[in-house]
Amino acid sequence: MSALRDNWRIILLVVLVVASVFALFGPAGGVAGSADGNQSVGNDTVAGTSDGPTNLVYGLDLSGGTRIRAPLVGVTAEEVEFENDSAAAVEQNVAAELPNTDVTDITARPPTEDRRATVEATTENVSTDDLAAALDAAGYEYGNVREGVTEETRQQTVDVISNKINQAGLSGGSARVVSTSTGEYFVLIEVPDEDRSDVLELVSQQGQVQVDVYYPAEENGSTEYRRELVLEQGDFQSIGTAQPSQEGQAPNVPVVVRESKAPEFQEKMVETGVAGEGGSACSYDENPNGTQPCLLTVVDGEVVYSAGMSQGLANDMRSGQWESSPQFVLQTANYSEAQQLAINLRAGALPAPLDIGPDGEGTSSYISPTQGENFRINSLITGIIAVFAVSGVVFLRYGSARVAAPMVVTALSEVVILLGAAALLRYPLDLSVIGGFIAVIGTGVDDLIIIADEVMAEGDVNSRKVFQSRFKKAFWVIGAAAATTIIAMSPLAVLSLGDLQGFAIFTILGVLVGVLITRPAYGDILRALLTDR
């Protein structure tokens, strides 16, 4: 019992190393993993893929894939006085004062307990001066007008992009908000094993889907064509999977209209002639000013398909039967458009577009899987070289295997524990995390050298009492250095600063493991090897 009591730190270290090895090579199932390959870290979700014999998850740097980093387009007026107007009325009034701007480009948020009211313009056509002038013209008082969007818009954008990635079946993809030290916010999108062009096509579209009716109307003795919105994204109760082209029907997406909207839509189809006798034959693409009534499928303001209505569906609408089972299909020109349409309908529209155009501030990069594998191999080689270099220097410094060998073994056990934690948490390893591991090895060996130098400062030590006194003195120095490191790294670990966050998290974790577990265990090992009583 006395031996167990004296060496409990060593036993704890051995138990943690064994548990870490099990987490690395045992049955997969990290506590923070998810079925789609994403991992939750704090409030963020990050991308990663598992590869090889271990349970380690690799980020884009080590697995390959596409990374997009871009701000959101928009300007925001803060502390807006809505007077007695609703948010919808404010949006309409402000949009009316902005040329080439639709009401969907304006977002008004009423005041809450946490913030004053805001008005956002999420389009490239509006500058801060334009929004300020529009608010003045509409009669609303306001405070500051700045570049950028609100936190709510950023989070909604991340949610929609994440839904798009999931709906597209891109396993391991993720989206999150990151910030810079100067207070700028970016949306960071990472999708493993996917080409940059495919990911850009998926996320660059705002994804605003609507159905318009296009029909002729008599006005002052002449015929003119009108176009009206009849269905918006929220008017669909369910969205089916994209269907390929079949005989007599283009690629399409089956949809079900909400019961509350179905009677109004049915009435509008009859009124405009889309559901006329024998249905309608649309020739919008060839002759827009001479066509029969049409339904237009519109994505981000662009008509992607126009179609009339079959006789059977038209008959059901005229008889009123359709509203009891309000189903129909949104047709597209090809199957890929149908797939994209289904994704947009399910994921929803982006509240603000990403600034990733040729003149935008966004950047995108692609790492091939081969290059990611090379990074993994190079990281492993670098780690092996670091171990041999540290071992050589330690043996040259002390010339005693009793001091140097436990030091190297303890430092390596610290790395194994960190790798086990990464595997258990399913935290994606990238180059910044590898950098944190190397930093932990360096600071860890420094601390172990401090311990060894202090306890051997005046020659061999045989008394446990003397050893304990010297060890405590060294440990105070190590504890102060660890506290300084943790304080310095904490802002980087808490703030969403991209790659720096992973580096900071594992540096702090390594310091804590060292101070609480490996350093005391090394002290017990030295005490057992150097003292006789």
Secondary structure, DSSP 4 states (H G I P E B T S, - for coil): -HHHHHTHHHHHHHHHHHHHHHHHHSS---TTB-TTS-EEETTEEE--EE-SSS--EE-HHHH-EEEEEEPBP-EEEES---TT--HHHHHHHHHHTSTT--GGGEEEE---SSS--EEEE-STT--HHHHHHHHHHHT---S-EEES--HHHHHHHHHHHHHHHHHTT-TT-EEEEEE-TTS-EEEEEEEET--HHHHHHHHHS---EEEEEEEEEEETTEEEEEEEEEE-GGGEEEE---B--BTTB-SEEEEEE-TTTHHHHHHHHHHHTTT-TT-B---TTT-TTSPPPEEEEEETTEEEEEE-B-HHHHHHHHHT-GGGS-EEEEE-SSHHHHHHHHHHHHH---SS-B--STTSS-EEEEE-HHHHHHHHHHHHHHHHHHHHHHHHHHHHHH--HHHHHHHHHHHHHHHHHHHHHHHHHTPEE-HHHHHHHHHHHHHHHHHHHHHHHHHTTTS----HHHHHHHHHHHHHHHHHHHHHHHHHHHHHHHS--THHHHHHHHHHHHHHHIIIIIHHHHHHHHHHHH---
